[in-house]
Amino acid sequence: MPIKPEKIKALKEEMERLNINDLDLKEEFILSSSKGGQKVNKTSSSVFLLHIPSNISVKYTKSRSRELNRYYARKLLCEKIQEQVFSEKTDKQKKLEKKKKQKKRRKRKTQKKLEE
């Protein structure tokens, strides 16, 4: 499943916005330890990225495709740098915080019911 050119372009723009240059990245392809049978055991499809200036590293292995793993590893690296360096919250973090707040409210309501 190839990645659409629009998504690649959007990722490049995001990397430019965060001042991430491809020359600053150390990229390695390693054997993955996920599902996939013999194919996974023979090919190095897992991607390890290291952003040298900030010393932030990412390992991505969800797909058997090297290109998909490269794309998603870069995307994950952008999210981590955005979170750590710029102190901005990503969409995933906002959703997780919202869920935590909802669970707290539910816990309080059940405790009140038990006390009554």
N, C-alpha and C positions, 0 to 999 in steps of 0.2 A: 504494500500500500504506500505509494509515493506521497510525499508531503506537497501540499499545494503551494505554488509560488507566492501567493498572497501571504501565507503564514510565514514563509521564509523571509519575505521582505519585512513583515511586521517584527519578526525577531531581530533582524539586523538593525532596524530603527531603534528598537528597545535597547540593544547592546550599545549603539551609538549614544543614546540618551544617558546611559549609565557609565559611559566612558570605558567600555570593555572592548579592547582591541584583540583580534585573533592572535597577534604576536605575543600578547601577554598571557595566553593560555597554553598550558602544557597538557596535551591530549594523549592518552594511552588507551589502547584497546586490549582488554584482558578477557580471559575465559570467564564466562558467567556461571553461576551456580543455581540457575533457575530451571523451570520445566522446559522441555523441548527435546529430550532424548539425545540421540547421538549427535544431532546437528549442533546442539549447544556445547557438547563436549569437544567437538572438533574445531569450531571456529571461535575467534575472539570477537564477540559481538557486544560485550559489555564495554561501556565508555567511562573512563575516569578523567575528569577535568580538574585542573588546578589553576586558579587565577593567581599568578605569581605576586602582583603588587599587594593584594589583600590577603593572600594565603588562605583563600576559601576553596575547599575542594568538594566535588560532587561525583558520585558514582551512580550510574543509571543502567538498569538491566531489565526493564519490563518487557521489551520486545525481543524477538529473535533477529530483527533487522538492525544492522549496524547504523544505517542512516536515520532510522526513527530514534534510536537510542542517542545518537549525536544531537539531533534536534531537541529532544526532551531534556537532555543533560544541560544544554546551553540555556534552555528556558528555565530550568530549575536553578542554575547558577545565577541567572538574572534576578530571580526572586530572592535568593539568599543575599546577594549583594545589595539589592534594594532594601531588604530588611535590616541588615547589619550596618551598612555604611551610611545609608541615607535615613535610617530610622523610619521608613515608610512601611505601612502595613499592606500586605498583599490581599487580594480578594479571598484567598484560602484562609488567611488568618482572621479576617473579619467574619467569615462564616463560622469558624470554630469558636470565636468569642461569643457570637450570637447564640450558638447552641449551648455553650456553658452557662450563659445567663438564663436561658430558658430552663435548663435543668435545675439551676439553683431555685428559681421561682417555684417549680414543681415540688422540690424537696420541702420548701417552706410551707407550701399549701398542705402537703400530706402531714407534716409535723403538727400543724395547727389543728387538723382534723383529728389526729390521734390524741391531742391534749384535751379536746372538748369532750 
